Amino acid sequence: MHETGLCDEIVRAVLRRAGKRRVAAVRVRATFAGHEADPEVVEQGFRVAAAGTPAQDARVELVTEPPAVSCRGCGAKTPAADALALVACPRCGGVDVELSGDTEVVVESISYQPDALTSEVPR
């Protein structure tokens, strides 16, 4: 997934949950099948997508998970924590492996500006 489209979707999800509250920070967990995303590019894309919204000044924390590798030899599905895991199964050492899984992005948490929270508290 292209980072621009990814950031647009993240901002849409954040704004749906935030309503009119000002967002202070967002934590996003992502697995990128077939490529890596540069956290700086994602943060920059988030700022562009969030401009003029309650999330415009939010910090973005991108936590990336390694993609999964499936071994056709032993059937293991393991995280590709390093380059070697992309060419040889960490479990059996076989080289008949393939990158599996999709790009997956989850907004894990949203923190709001303190003044936004106090205005939401019923009295």
C-alpha positions in Angstrom: 0.0 0.0 0.0 1.3 3.4 -0.9 2.1 5.6 2.2 -0.1 8.5 1.0 -3.2 6.3 0.8 -2.3 4.6 4.0 -2.0 7.9 5.8 -5.4 9.1 4.4 -7.0 5.9 5.8 -5.3 6.3 9.2 -6.5 9.9 9.5 -10.1 8.9 8.5 -10.1 6.2 11.2 -8.7 8.5 13.8 -11.2 11.2 13.1 -14.2 8.8 13.1 -13.2 7.8 16.7 -12.1 11.2 17.9 -15.2 13.1 16.9 -14.5 16.8 17.5 -11.9 16.1 20.2 -8.3 17.3 19.5 -5.9 14.4 19.0 -2.5 14.6 20.8 -1.1 11.2 19.7 -1.8 8.2 17.6 -0.2 4.7 17.8 -0.4 2.6 14.7 0.7 -1.1 14.4 1.4 -2.3 10.9 2.6 -5.3 9.0 3.8 -4.5 5.5 3.9 -7.5 3.2 6.5 -7.2 0.5 8.0 -3.8 1.5 8.8 -1.6 4.5 7.4 1.8 5.2 9.6 4.6 6.4 8.2 6.0 9.7 9.3 9.5 8.7 7.4 9.3 5.4 4.3 7.9 7.3 4.5 10.8 9.8 4.9 13.4 7.1 2.0 11.8 5.2 -0.1 11.8 8.3 0.5 15.5 8.8 -0.5 16.3 5.3 -3.7 14.2 5.6 -4.6 15.6 9.0 -4.0 19.3 8.1 -7.0 21.4 9.1 -8.5 18.6 11.3 -8.6 18.0 15.0 -5.6 15.6 14.4 -3.4 18.1 12.7 -0.9 18.4 15.6 -0.9 14.8 16.7 2.3 12.8 17.2 2.3 9.5 15.2 4.0 6.4 16.5 4.4 3.7 13.9 5.1 0.2 15.3 6.0 -2.2 12.5 5.7 -6.0 12.7 7.7 -8.2 10.3 5.8 -10.0 7.6 5.2 -13.7 7.8 7.1 -16.3 5.9 5.5 -19.7 5.0 7.7 -22.8 4.5 6.4 -25.2 1.9 8.7 -27.9 3.4 7.7 -28.0 7.0 4.5 -25.9 6.9 5.9 -23.4 9.5 4.6 -19.8 9.3 7.1 -17.6 11.1 7.8 -13.8 11.3 10.6 -12.7 8.9 12.6 -10.9 11.6 15.7 -10.6 9.4 16.7 -11.0 5.7 17.8 -14.6 6.3 14.2 -15.6 7.2 13.2 -14.4 3.7 15.3 -17.0 2.0 15.5 -19.9 4.5 13.0 -21.2 7.0 14.0 -20.4 10.6 12.5 -23.7 11.7 13.8 -26.3 9.3 16.4 -24.4 7.2 14.5 -25.2 4.0 14.7 -22.7 1.1 11.2 -23.3 -0.3 9.7 -20.3 1.5 7.3 -17.5 0.4 6.3 -14.2 1.9 2.7 -14.6 3.1 0.1 -12.3 4.5 -1.2 -8.9 3.6 -0.5 -5.4 4.6 -2.4 -4.9 7.8 -2.7 -1.6 9.7 -4.4 -1.1 13.0 -4.9 2.1 15.0 -4.0 0.8 18.4 -4.6 4.0 20.5 -5.5 7.6 20.3 -4.6 10.1 23.0 -6.5 13.4 23.2 -5.5 16.9 24.2 -6.2 17.4 27.9 -8.5 20.4 27.3 -10.5 18.3 24.8 -11.1 15.7 27.5 -12.3 18.1 30.1 -14.8 19.7 27.8 -16.3 16.3 27.2 -16.8 15.5 30.9 -20.5 15.9 32.1 -21.0 18.2 35.1 
